[in-house]
């Protein structure tokens, strides 16, 4: 059996023209392979095409051309099986205010054809921390509880793949940790997780692999560590004994930033400049150092490098 949870080939989506604008090509030939059992990040700026891609995978938007295979099922050949293999946790809190969490999960399970004898409603409510709210109206739940209910709703048919669209948007730190605890537990059981988020530090910590989409194209797809390693930059942060002004003379190619706490952030190319040369320049300038540390590139730096200053479609 294939080790790929989702395989996408040549996926294109063009929206029909409107009175205000001509046709819009939202996806421009996407090729993507998402391995089974991973936590896979799908990142990109607003309008990059992430939502269109997710909605096509969920069967909510009809693609223009291309092939989408979910858990071995081609969407065009086996649409029902492909939809049953995936669960979507949307960003919007779209719940019926007059249903209880138990009724919400039972209704969703019924829509997926799960027999009553096989439904795991109480187990799911317990897993997402809503067992004590099982019979409360959804309208009485807090925003965080509603987000957990959406997660439970996506789990009723035991999908092999779970897509989380901005799952922690507007969520406090405590609830965020709780949600990620649940997600890690699901992933440990073999569920493939696909995550979209604007919290890049969250993606860096959670994701095994990441694809970055910009203007309808995949501009990078690799393991998180390999993506970060593509940046050659490194930063040397020095705290001088006494305030320094102006910045000292440094080797060519070193960028100096004076931070609010009085430290100097010296960014340089690891392949072209040796850190020792920078420290020698600092010593030659008569600057005494009380503290020193290094900072490696972050996923945010990679994201900005790949999505900034690209020509408009």
Secondary structure, DSSP 8 states (H G I E B T S, - for coil): --SEEEEEEEEEEEE---SSS--EEEEEEEEEEEETT-EEEEE--TTSSHHHHHHHHTTSS--SEEEEEETTEETTT-HHHHHHTEEEE-SS----TTSBHHHHHHHHHHHTT--GGG--HHHHHHHTT-GGGTTSBGGGS-HHHHHHHHHHHHTTT--SEEEEESTTTT--HHHHHHHHHHHHHHHHTT-EEEEE-S-HHHHHHH-SEEEEEETTEEEEEEEHHHHHHT--EEEEEEEESS---S-----TT-EEEE-TTS-EEEEEETTT--HHHHHHHHHHTT--EEEEEEEE--HHHHHHHHHSS----
